Amino acid sequence: MISSKHFKIIVALALIIGVTFTTFIMFIPRSSEDSKVTSFEYETKVFNKDNITSINIEMDTKEWDKMLKNATKEEYTSCDVTINGTTFKNVGIRPKGNSSLSQVAGSRSNRYSFKIEFDHYVEGQTCFGLDKLVINNIQSDATYMKEYLSYDIMNYIGITTPLYSFTNVSVNGKAWGLYLAVESLEESFAKRSYGTYHGMLYKPETMNVGKMQGNMPMNKAVNGQTQGAPPMDMNTPIANGGSVPQVKETNEKVSEVKKNESNNTQKVADSANRQAPDVGGMSKGGPGMGSGGGSDLKYIDESISSYSNIFDYSVFDSTKSDKKRVIKAIKSLNSGENLESYLDVDGVLRYIAANTILVNLDSYFSSMKHNYYLYEKDGKISILPWDYNLSFAGFQGGDSTSAVNFPIDTPVSGVELSERPLVSKLLSNSSYKEKYHDYLQKIVSEYFTNGVFENKVNKLNNLIKNYVKSDPTAFYKYEDYQKAIPALIEFGKLRSKSVQGQLDGNLPSSTESQRKNKDNLIKSSLDMNLLGSQGMGKGPNMGGKQVENSKDANEKSNNQALDKEVKGKNANIQGNEMKNMPPFNNQNTGLIDKSQVIITVVSGVALILALVYVVRFKRKR
């Protein structure tokens, strides 16, 4: 007979052993086999940077014309896509973009950016493992290289980026144009970059972007510009046909708020397009002001609904606990406490350095606070790059002197540094700021000064120039491209020289110090419009008068408040040909896989054994 005292001890030990074993099983680190990243064929078969990827879109001509006519509806249509000779049947394709799409719809061009979703109609179909491909129309970029080079610099400094390569697009065998193919940040990207047990992805957006009609009130002018003028992503008339500025699209897995776009065709000068600020400081105001529903990464409170501009744009199905982890990380970021427990500090510092070098202000670093992804795993968040066609001071960069001297210690536009805690909290820490400076130095010394940048530009020029010359839908003339390349190289030289001077202490490195010491800056007479200005371009397909189809589509879109895109997984299409793809796997991170089931079963058995052990001894009493 077991005494009452001994029985209590045995019960306690049994429960402790059971719970400990269960906890160990549930939280034991994954094996290297389980956690390693996944390699896919598409890494080389689609994104071979040494070659131009060939993409041919096969679609009934009437269906193609209908899709273009109704482009602003952003509805998927079925097509066959042949990539470098391999055909994928019954693929979903649709135009992409928000105001950038409306710019094209309001011009004489049909050169839209597109999303190609390989499993939209055929369950599990991929392109050599790739679930979704974006092909960007290289808008507002006379160099054709801004986004490519931006990702290249990000890669160089060690930041996780989507894959990318130039692609020659044709439709029904007829040349369409030179695009940039970019890997979509969805399941295949996550598995390739982080492994099977990857974390969550969010694409923060600002809901009031593009909603403000007309011009904002004019305040005090600075350097001939308007202090209160809206950033160029607002609905202000711009040159080259009066198309509206760009507001990038949000993640398509949620309903997207559609913007009423102005059809104002008033022409304004390219210099006004550039929204020139005072030297050392960008113009204030514009969309995205205020807390931004979390997209500025400011801590608001513990309520999930307060961060709708993050969680409404979740790439994967996220749970309440997923969202709470992000809020906890944001709270830590804003308090400045335990940063390395909740933030990939090193990765963020690299990102800030690259973004600062690039003067990429259509981003988190301005009033827009968008065009980035948040990645969260085990309560730690990091930031990932997206959408760089307006880098190299293409957005709110001002004149060339302002652009090349963009301050490295206050790298924000239109806002105070404190309004962007991801930057301000790290740069307020002396050791983090020193590391940030080290990464700036690395990019300047190893990428620009050593000639990597110029060699890369020249190499890309040799790769794409003939395609640019014969591009039938180009936004810019070939002569514009030829002028843009040396201007791009010159900007790189001037920008790296200024950053080096700021690092050495020879040039002012903050907004305020540059304002007080305007004469102590690198002077530049470079015409920044040569690189491409806000809008689209000056090519033969541009113009203020809308073609009938585009006009009709744009008018119809203005009556739609929400994008009702639905994936039409049609049962009668499931038997269609599914060539050139790996076996289908359920890849949603929110779902339970086989190993998780095993862990759950083993844990349950452990607890049951512990309870049985307790009951047996209780009966012996």
C-alpha positions as CSV (number, residue, x, y, z in Angstrom):
1,M,0.0,0.0,0.0
2,I,1.4,3.4,-1.0
3,S,1.0,6.1,1.6
4,S,-0.8,9.3,0.8
5,K,2.4,11.3,1.0
6,H,4.2,9.0,-1.4
7,F,1.2,8.9,-3.7
8,K,1.2,12.6,-4.1
9,I,4.9,12.6,-4.9
10,I,4.4,9.8,-7.5
11,V,1.5,11.7,-9.1
12,A,3.5,14.9,-9.3
13,L,6.6,13.1,-10.8
14,A,4.4,11.3,-13.4
15,L,2.8,14.5,-14.6
16,I,6.1,16.3,-14.7
17,I,7.7,13.6,-16.8
18,G,4.7,13.5,-19.1
19,V,4.5,17.2,-19.6
20,T,8.3,17.5,-20.0
21,F,8.4,14.8,-22.6
22,T,5.5,16.4,-24.5
23,T,7.1,19.8,-24.4
24,F,10.4,18.3,-25.6
25,I,8.8,16.5,-28.5
26,M,6.8,19.6,-29.6
27,F,9.6,22.1,-29.4
28,I,12.6,20.1,-30.3
29,P,14.5,21.8,-33.2
30,R,13.7,20.5,-36.6
31,S,16.4,18.4,-38.2
32,S,18.6,20.0,-40.7
33,E,16.8,17.9,-43.4
34,D,13.4,19.4,-42.4
35,S,14.6,23.0,-42.0
36,K,16.8,23.4,-45.0
37,V,15.7,25.5,-47.9
38,T,14.3,23.9,-50.9
39,S,15.9,24.1,-54.4
40,F,13.7,24.4,-57.4
41,E,14.3,24.1,-61.1
42,Y,12.9,27.5,-61.8
43,E,15.9,29.1,-60.1
44,T,17.9,28.4,-63.3
45,K,15.3,27.6,-65.9
46,V,13.3,30.9,-65.4
47,F,15.8,33.3,-63.7
48,N,19.0,32.7,-65.5
49,K,20.5,36.2,-65.3
50,D,23.1,35.5,-68.0
51,N,20.3,35.2,-70.6
52,I,17.0,36.8,-71.6
53,T,14.1,34.5,-70.6
54,S,11.7,33.9,-73.4
55,I,8.0,34.0,-72.5
56,N,5.2,33.5,-75.1
57,I,1.6,33.9,-74.0
58,E,-0.9,32.0,-76.1
59,M,-4.4,33.2,-75.9
60,D,-7.5,33.6,-78.1
61,T,-7.1,37.0,-79.7
62,K,-10.6,38.1,-78.7
63,E,-9.9,37.0,-75.1
64,W,-6.6,38.9,-75.0
65,D,-8.2,42.0,-76.3
66,K,-11.0,41.7,-73.8
67,M,-8.6,41.3,-71.0
68,L,-6.7,44.5,-72.0
69,K,-9.9,46.4,-72.6
70,N,-11.0,45.5,-69.0
71,A,-7.5,45.6,-67.5
72,T,-8.5,47.7,-64.5
73,K,-10.8,45.0,-63.4
74,E,-7.7,42.8,-62.8
75,E,-9.5,39.6,-63.6
76,Y,-7.7,36.4,-64.4
77,T,-8.0,34.8,-67.9
78,S,-6.9,31.4,-69.0
79,C,-3.9,31.1,-71.4
80,D,-1.0,28.8,-72.2
81,V,2.5,30.1,-71.4
82,T,5.7,28.9,-72.9
83,I,8.8,29.7,-71.0
84,N,12.1,28.9,-72.7
85,G,10.5,26.3,-74.8
86,T,8.4,24.5,-72.1
87,T,4.6,25.0,-72.3
88,F,2.3,25.2,-69.3
89,K,-1.4,24.8,-70.1
90,N,-4.3,26.6,-68.7
91,V,-2.5,29.2,-66.7
92,G,-4.1,32.3,-65.1
93,I,-2.9,35.7,-66.2
94,R,-4.1,39.2,-65.4
95,P,-2.9,42.8,-65.5
96,K,-1.5,44.1,-62.3
97,G,-1.1,47.4,-60.5
98,N,-3.2,50.1,-59.0
99,S,-2.5,53.6,-60.3
100,S,0.4,52.3,-62.3
101,L,-2.2,50.2,-64.2
102,S,-4.4,53.2,-64.6
103,Q,-1.5,55.2,-66.1
104,V,-1.3,52.6,-68.9
105,A,-5.1,52.4,-69.2
106,G,-5.2,56.2,-69.7
107,S,-2.5,56.2,-72.4
108,R,-2.2,54.9,-75.9
109,S,-0.3,52.0,-74.6
110,N,-1.4,48.5,-73.6
111,R,2.0,47.6,-72.0
112,Y,0.6,46.4,-68.7
113,S,2.5,44.5,-66.0
114,F,1.1,41.0,-65.5
115,K,0.7,38.3,-62.9
116,I,1.0,34.8,-64.1
117,E,-0.5,32.2,-61.7
118,F,0.3,28.7,-62.7
119,D,-2.2,27.0,-60.3
120,H,-5.1,29.3,-60.8
121,Y,-7.1,26.8,-62.9
122,V,-5.1,23.6,-62.4
123,E,-4.7,22.6,-58.8
124,G,-1.0,22.2,-57.9
125,Q,0.4,23.2,-61.3
126,T,3.8,25.0,-61.1
127,C,6.4,26.3,-63.4
128,F,9.4,24.1,-62.5
129,G,8.2,24.6,-58.9
130,L,7.3,28.3,-59.2
131,D,3.7,29.1,-58.1
132,K,3.4,32.7,-59.4
133,L,5.4,34.9,-61.7
134,V,5.3,38.7,-62.0
135,I,6.4,40.4,-65.2
136,N,7.0,44.1,-64.7
137,N,6.6,46.6,-67.6
138,I,9.6,48.7,-66.4
139,Q,7.5,51.8,-66.1
140,S,9.1,55.2,-65.4
141,D,12.6,53.8,-66.1
142,A,14.4,54.9,-69.2
143,T,17.4,52.8,-68.1
144,Y,15.4,49.5,-67.9
145,M,17.8,48.6,-65.1
146,K,16.7,50.4,-61.9
147,E,14.8,47.5,-60.3
148,Y,17.3,44.9,-61.5
149,L,20.3,46.8,-60.1
150,S,18.4,47.5,-56.8
151,Y,17.9,43.8,-56.2
152,D,21.5,43.1,-57.2
153,I,22.7,45.6,-54.6
154,M,20.4,44.0,-52.0
155,N,21.7,40.6,-52.9
156,Y,25.3,41.9,-52.7
157,I,24.9,43.1,-49.1
158,G,23.2,39.8,-48.1
159,I,19.5,40.6,-48.1
160,T,16.9,37.9,-49.1
161,T,15.3,39.0,-52.4
162,P,13.0,37.5,-55.0
163,L,14.6,36.1,-58.0
164,Y,14.6,38.3,-61.1
165,S,15.8,38.4,-64.8
166,F,15.0,40.2,-68.0
167,T,12.4,38.5,-70.2
168,N,11.4,39.0,-73.8
169,V,7.6,38.7,-73.9
170,S,5.6,37.7,-77.0
171,V,1.9,37.2,-77.4
172,N,0.7,34.5,-79.8
173,G,4.2,34.5,-81.3
174,K,4.3,38.3,-81.9
175,A,6.8,40.5,-80.0
176,W,5.3,42.4,-77.1
177,G,8.2,43.9,-75.2
178,L,11.2,43.6,-72.8
179,Y,10.0,43.1,-69.2
180,L,11.6,42.2,-65.9
181,A,10.4,38.8,-64.5
182,V,10.3,38.7,-60.7
183,E,9.5,35.8,-58.4
184,S,6.3,36.5,-56.5
185,L,6.8,36.5,-52.7
186,E,4.5,33.6,-52.0
187,E,4.8,29.9,-51.1
188,S,7.6,28.8,-53.5
189,F,9.7,31.9,-52.5
190,A,9.2,31.1,-48.8
191,K,10.2,27.5,-49.2
192,R,13.2,28.4,-51.4
193,S,14.4,31.1,-49.0
194,Y,13.5,29.7,-45.5
195,G,12.7,26.0,-45.9
196,T,9.6,23.9,-45.3
197,Y,8.9,25.3,-41.9
198,H,9.0,28.9,-43.0
199,G,7.3,31.8,-41.2
200,M,4.6,34.3,-42.1
201,L,4.7,36.9,-44.8
202,Y,2.8,40.2,-44.8
203,K,2.8,43.1,-47.4
204,P,1.8,46.2,-45.4
205,E,-0.1,48.8,-47.4
206,T,-1.6,52.2,-46.6
207,M,-5.3,52.2,-47.2
208,N,-5.7,55.9,-47.9
209,V,-3.1,55.9,-50.7
210,G,-4.6,57.3,-53.8
211,K,-7.9,58.3,-52.2
212,M,-7.1,62.0,-52.1
213,Q,-8.3,63.8,-55.2
214,G,-6.7,66.8,-56.6
215,N,-3.9,68.9,-55.2
216,M,-3.3,69.5,-51.6
217,P,-3.2,73.0,-50.2
218,M,-0.2,74.9,-51.2
219,N,2.1,75.9,-48.3
220,K,5.5,77.7,-48.2
221,A,7.5,77.0,-51.3
222,V,11.1,75.7,-51.0
223,N,13.5,75.9,-53.9
224,G,10.6,76.6,-56.2
225,Q,8.7,73.6,-55.0
226,T,5.7,73.4,-52.7
227,Q,6.2,72.3,-49.1
228,G,2.7,71.0,-48.9
229,A,2.6,69.4,-52.3
230,P,1.6,65.7,-52.3
231,P,4.1,63.0,-53.1
232,M,4.0,62.0,-56.7
233,D,2.1,58.8,-55.9
234,M,-1.0,60.9,-55.4
235,N,-3.6,61.8,-58.1
236,T,-1.8,64.9,-59.4
237,P,-1.6,65.4,-63.2
238,I,1.8,64.7,-64.6
239,A,3.7,65.0,-67.8
240,N,3.6,62.7,-70.8
241,G,-0.1,62.5,-71.1
242,G,-1.3,63.4,-67.6
243,S,-1.3,59.9,-66.3
244,V,-1.6,59.5,-62.6
245,P,1.3,58.7,-60.3
246,Q,2.0,55.2,-59.2
247,V,0.4,53.5,-56.3
248,K,1.5,49.9,-56.2
249,E,-1.0,47.0,-55.8
250,T,-1.5,45.2,-52.6
251,N,-1.5,41.4,-52.0
252,E,-4.3,39.9,-54.1
253,K,-5.4,37.4,-51.5
254,V,-7.6,40.1,-49.9
255,S,-10.0,42.5,-51.5
256,E,-8.1,45.5,-52.8
257,V,-9.6,49.0,-52.4
258,K,-9.9,50.4,-55.8
259,K,-8.9,54.0,-56.4
260,N,-10.9,56.6,-58.3
261,E,-8.4,57.9,-60.7
262,S,-8.4,61.4,-62.2
263,N,-8.4,61.6,-66.0
264,N,-6.8,65.1,-65.9
265,T,-4.7,65.4,-69.0
266,Q,-3.0,68.7,-68.0
267,K,0.7,68.6,-68.8
268,V,3.2,69.8,-66.3
269,A,7.0,70.1,-66.5
270,D,9.3,67.1,-65.7
271,S,10.9,69.1,-62.9
272,A,7.6,69.3,-61.1
273,N,7.2,65.6,-61.7
274,R,10.3,65.0,-59.5
275,Q,8.8,66.8,-56.5
276,A,12.0,68.6,-55.7
277,P,12.6,69.2,-52.0
278,D,15.0,71.5,-50.2
279,V,18.5,70.3,-50.1
280,G,18.8,67.8,-47.3
281,G,15.1,67.4,-46.8
282,M,12.2,66.0,-48.7
283,S,8.8,67.7,-49.1
284,K,6.2,67.1,-46.5
285,G,2.6,65.9,-46.7
286,G,0.8,63.6,-48.9
287,P,-1.0,60.2,-48.5
288,G,0.0,57.9,-45.8
289,M,0.2,60.5,-43.1
290,G,-0.7,59.4,-39.6
291,S,-0.4,56.0,-37.9
292,G,-1.1,54.2,-41.1
293,G,-2.8,51.2,-39.4
294,G,0.5,49.6,-38.6
295,S,2.3,50.1,-41.9
296,D,4.7,52.6,-40.3
297,L,5.4,49.9,-37.7
298,K,4.5,52.2,-34.8
299,Y,3.1,50.5,-31.8
300,I,-0.6,51.5,-31.3
301,D,-2.1,49.0,-28.8
302,E,-2.6,45.3,-28.4
303,S,-5.7,45.1,-30.7
304,I,-5.2,43.2,-33.9
305,S,-7.6,45.5,-35.7
306,S,-5.3,48.5,-35.1
307,Y,-2.8,46.9,-37.5
308,S,-5.2,46.3,-40.3
309,N,-2.8,47.6,-42.9
310,I,-0.5,44.7,-42.0
311,F,-2.8,41.8,-41.3
312,D,-5.3,42.5,-44.0
313,Y,-2.4,41.8,-46.4
314,S,-1.2,38.5,-45.1
315,V,0.3,36.3,-47.8
316,F,-0.6,33.1,-45.9
317,D,-3.6,32.3,-43.7
318,S,-2.5,33.8,-40.4
319,T,-3.9,33.0,-36.9
320,K,-4.5,35.2,-34.0
321,S,-1.3,34.0,-32.4
322,D,0.6,34.8,-35.6
323,K,-0.6,38.3,-35.4
324,K,0.0,38.7,-31.7
325,R,3.6,37.8,-32.3
326,V,4.0,40.6,-34.8
327,I,2.4,43.1,-32.4
328,K,4.7,42.0,-29.7
329,A,7.7,42.5,-32.0
330,I,6.4,46.0,-33.0
331,K,6.0,46.9,-29.3
332,S,9.6,45.8,-28.6
333,L,10.8,47.8,-31.6
334,N,9.1,51.0,-30.4
335,S,10.3,50.6,-26.9
336,G,13.9,49.9,-28.0
337,E,14.1,47.0,-25.6
338,N,15.3,43.5,-26.4
339,L,15.5,44.4,-30.0
340,E,17.6,41.4,-31.0
341,S,15.0,39.0,-29.6
342,Y,12.2,40.4,-31.8
343,L,14.0,41.9,-34.8
344,D,16.5,40.6,-37.3
345,V,18.7,43.6,-36.5
346,D,21.5,42.7,-38.7
347,G,19.3,42.1,-41.7
348,V,17.4,45.3,-41.2
349,L,20.6,47.3,-41.0
350,R,21.7,45.8,-44.3
351,Y,18.3,46.7,-45.8
352,I,18.4,50.3,-44.6
353,A,22.0,50.7,-45.9
354,A,21.0,49.4,-49.4
355,N,17.8,51.4,-49.5
356,T,19.6,54.6,-48.5
357,I,22.3,54.1,-51.2
358,L,19.6,53.6,-53.7
359,V,17.6,56.7,-52.6
360,N,14.5,54.5,-52.9
361,L,11.7,56.7,-51.4
362,D,8.6,55.0,-52.8
363,S,8.9,52.9,-49.8
364,Y,8.7,52.6,-46.0
365,F,11.1,55.5,-45.8
366,S,8.6,58.1,-47.0
367,S,5.0,59.1,-46.3
368,M,4.0,56.2,-48.5
369,K,5.2,53.5,-46.0
370,H,4.7,50.6,-48.4
371,N,6.5,48.5,-51.0
372,Y,8.1,46.1,-48.5
373,Y,7.3,42.7,-47.0
374,L,7.4,41.7,-43.3
375,Y,8.7,38.2,-42.6
376,E,8.0,36.8,-39.2
377,K,9.3,33.5,-37.7
378,D,9.2,32.5,-34.1
379,G,8.3,36.0,-33.0
380,K,11.2,37.7,-34.8
381,I,10.5,40.0,-37.8
382,S,12.6,41.1,-40.7
383,I,12.0,43.3,-43.8
384,L,12.2,42.2,-47.4
385,P,12.5,44.4,-50.5
386,W,9.8,44.9,-53.2
387,D,9.2,47.2,-56.2
388,Y,12.2,49.3,-57.1
389,N,11.4,50.9,-60.5
390,L,11.5,54.3,-58.8
391,S,14.8,53.8,-57.0
392,F,17.8,55.9,-57.9
393,A,15.9,58.9,-56.7
394,G,13.0,58.4,-59.1
395,F,10.4,59.4,-56.4
396,Q,10.6,62.5,-54.3
397,G,14.4,62.7,-55.0
398,G,14.4,66.3,-56.0
399,D,17.1,67.8,-58.2
400,S,20.4,65.9,-58.7
401,T,22.2,67.7,-56.0
402,S,19.5,66.8,-53.5
403,A,19.4,63.2,-54.8
404,V,23.1,62.4,-54.7
405,N,23.5,64.0,-51.3
406,F,20.5,62.2,-49.7
407,P,21.5,62.1,-46.0
408,I,22.6,58.8,-44.6
409,D,21.8,59.5,-41.0
410,T,18.2,60.7,-41.6
411,P,17.3,58.6,-44.6
412,V,13.6,59.5,-44.8
413,S,11.4,61.7,-47.0
414,G,8.4,63.8,-46.1
415,V,8.4,62.5,-42.5
416,E,10.4,62.9,-39.4
417,L,12.9,60.1,-38.6
418,S,11.0,59.3,-35.4
419,E,7.9,58.4,-37.5
420,R,9.7,55.4,-38.9
421,P,10.8,53.4,-35.8
422,L,12.4,50.6,-37.9
423,V,15.0,53.2,-38.9
424,S,15.0,55.6,-36.0
425,K,15.3,53.0,-33.1
426,L,18.2,51.2,-34.7
427,L,20.1,54.4,-35.7
428,S,19.7,55.8,-32.2
429,N,21.8,52.9,-30.9
430,S,25.5,53.8,-31.4
431,S,26.6,50.2,-32.0
432,Y,23.9,49.6,-34.5
433,K,24.6,52.9,-36.2
434,E,28.2,52.0,-36.5
435,K,27.3,48.6,-38.1
436,Y,24.9,50.4,-40.5
437,H,27.8,52.7,-41.5
438,D,30.0,49.6,-42.0
439,Y,27.4,48.2,-44.5
440,L,27.2,51.6,-46.3
441,Q,31.0,51.5,-46.5
442,K,31.0,48.0,-47.9
443,I,28.5,48.9,-50.6
444,V,30.5,52.1,-51.6
445,S,33.9,50.5,-51.5
446,E,33.2,47.0,-52.9
447,Y,30.3,47.7,-55.3
448,F,30.7,51.3,-56.6
449,T,34.3,52.4,-56.1
450,N,35.7,49.0,-57.2
451,G,33.8,49.3,-60.5
452,V,31.2,46.5,-59.9
453,F,28.3,48.9,-60.5
454,E,29.7,50.3,-63.8
455,N,30.7,46.9,-65.0
456,K,27.3,45.5,-64.2
457,V,25.5,48.4,-66.1
458,N,27.7,47.8,-69.1
459,K,27.2,44.1,-69.0
460,L,23.4,44.5,-68.8
461,N,23.5,47.1,-71.6
462,N,25.2,44.5,-73.8
463,L,22.6,41.9,-72.8
464,I,19.5,44.0,-73.4
465,K,20.2,46.9,-75.8
466,N,19.1,45.1,-78.9
467,Y,15.9,44.0,-77.2
468,V,15.4,47.6,-76.1
469,K,16.0,48.9,-79.6
470,S,13.3,46.6,-81.0
471,D,10.9,46.9,-78.1
472,P,7.5,47.5,-79.8
473,T,5.7,48.8,-76.7
474,A,8.5,50.7,-75.1
475,F,7.7,53.7,-72.9
476,Y,10.9,55.4,-74.0
477,K,12.6,55.9,-77.3
478,Y,15.8,54.0,-77.9
479,E,17.6,57.3,-78.0
480,D,16.4,58.0,-74.5
481,Y,17.7,54.7,-73.3
482,Q,21.1,55.5,-74.9
483,K,21.3,58.7,-72.9
484,A,20.0,57.1,-69.7
485,I,22.9,54.6,-69.4
486,P,25.8,57.1,-69.0
487,A,23.5,59.2,-66.7
488,L,22.9,56.1,-64.5
489,I,26.6,55.4,-64.3
490,E,27.3,59.1,-63.4
491,F,24.6,59.1,-60.7
492,G,26.2,56.0,-59.2
493,K,29.6,57.7,-59.1
494,L,28.2,60.9,-57.5
495,R,26.0,59.1,-55.0
496,S,28.8,56.8,-53.8
497,K,31.2,59.8,-53.6
498,S,28.7,61.7,-51.4
499,V,28.0,58.7,-49.1
500,Q,31.8,58.3,-48.7
501,G,32.1,61.9,-47.8
502,Q,29.3,61.7,-45.3
503,L,30.8,58.6,-43.7
504,D,34.2,60.3,-43.4
505,G,32.6,63.4,-41.8
506,N,33.6,65.7,-44.6
507,L,30.0,66.2,-45.8
508,P,26.9,66.8,-43.6
509,S,25.0,63.6,-43.1
510,S,21.6,64.6,-41.7
511,T,18.7,66.6,-43.0
512,E,19.3,69.5,-40.6
513,S,23.0,69.7,-41.1
514,Q,22.6,69.7,-44.9
515,R,20.1,72.4,-44.7
516,K,22.5,74.5,-42.7
517,N,25.5,73.7,-44.9
518,K,24.2,73.7,-48.4
519,D,27.5,74.9,-49.8
520,N,29.3,71.9,-48.3
521,L,27.6,69.4,-50.6
522,I,28.6,67.7,-53.8
523,K,27.2,69.8,-56.6
524,S,25.6,68.1,-59.5
525,S,24.2,69.3,-62.8
526,L,23.0,65.8,-63.9
527,D,19.6,65.8,-65.5
528,M,17.7,63.3,-63.4
529,N,14.9,63.1,-65.9
530,L,17.3,61.2,-68.2
531,L,16.9,58.2,-65.9
532,G,13.2,58.3,-66.3
533,S,10.6,60.5,-64.5
534,Q,7.3,59.9,-62.8
535,G,4.8,58.7,-65.2
536,M,5.8,56.4,-68.1
537,G,7.9,58.0,-70.8
538,K,8.1,59.7,-74.1
539,G,7.9,56.7,-76.4
540,P,5.6,56.4,-79.4
541,N,2.9,54.7,-77.4
542,M,2.5,57.5,-74.9
543,G,0.1,60.4,-75.0
544,G,-2.7,62.0,-73.2
545,K,-5.6,60.9,-75.4
546,Q,-7.0,57.5,-74.3
547,V,-7.7,54.8,-76.8
548,E,-11.4,53.8,-76.7
549,N,-10.9,50.5,-75.0
550,S,-8.7,51.8,-72.2
551,K,-11.0,54.6,-71.6
552,D,-14.0,52.3,-71.3
553,A,-12.1,50.1,-68.9
554,N,-11.0,53.0,-66.8
555,E,-14.5,54.4,-66.5
556,K,-15.9,51.0,-65.5
557,S,-13.2,50.6,-62.8
558,N,-14.2,53.9,-61.2
559,N,-17.5,52.4,-60.3
560,Q,-15.9,49.5,-58.4
561,A,-15.0,50.0,-54.8
562,L,-13.5,46.6,-54.2
563,D,-11.6,44.1,-56.3
564,K,-13.6,40.8,-56.2
565,E,-10.9,38.6,-57.5
566,V,-11.8,35.0,-56.8
567,K,-9.7,32.0,-57.7
568,G,-11.9,29.9,-59.9
569,K,-10.7,26.4,-59.2
570,N,-12.9,24.7,-61.7
571,A,-13.5,21.0,-61.1
572,N,-13.9,20.2,-64.8
573,I,-10.4,21.5,-65.5
574,Q,-8.6,19.3,-63.0
575,G,-7.9,16.7,-65.5
576,N,-6.1,19.0,-67.9
577,E,-2.6,18.4,-68.9
578,M,-0.1,19.1,-66.0
579,K,3.3,18.7,-67.5
580,N,6.7,19.8,-66.2
581,M,5.8,20.2,-62.6
582,P,6.7,18.4,-59.4
583,P,4.1,16.3,-57.5
584,F,1.6,18.6,-55.8
585,N,2.3,19.2,-52.1
586,N,0.0,21.1,-49.7
587,Q,2.3,24.0,-49.1
588,N,0.2,26.4,-47.1
589,T,2.2,27.2,-43.9
590,G,-1.0,27.3,-41.9
591,L,-1.9,23.7,-42.6
592,I,-0.7,20.6,-40.7
593,D,1.8,18.3,-42.4
594,K,2.6,14.7,-41.8
595,S,5.4,15.3,-39.3
596,Q,3.2,17.7,-37.3
597,V,0.6,14.9,-37.1
598,I,3.2,12.5,-35.8
599,I,4.5,14.9,-33.2
600,T,0.9,15.5,-32.0
601,V,0.2,11.8,-31.7
602,V,3.4,11.0,-29.8
603,S,2.8,13.9,-27.5
604,G,-0.8,12.7,-26.8
605,V,0.4,9.2,-26.1
606,A,3.0,10.5,-23.7
607,L,0.3,12.3,-21.7
608,I,-2.0,9.3,-21.8
609,L,0.8,7.1,-20.4
610,A,1.4,9.5,-17.6
611,L,-2.3,9.5,-16.7
612,V,-2.5,5.7,-16.8
613,Y,0.5,5.6,-14.5
614,V,-1.3,7.9,-12.1
615,V,-4.6,5.9,-12.2
616,R,-2.8,2.5,-11.5
617,F,-1.2,3.8,-8.4
618,K,-4.4,5.4,-7.2
619,R,-6.2,2.0,-7.5
620,K,-3.4,0.4,-5.5
621,R,-4.3,2.7,-2.6
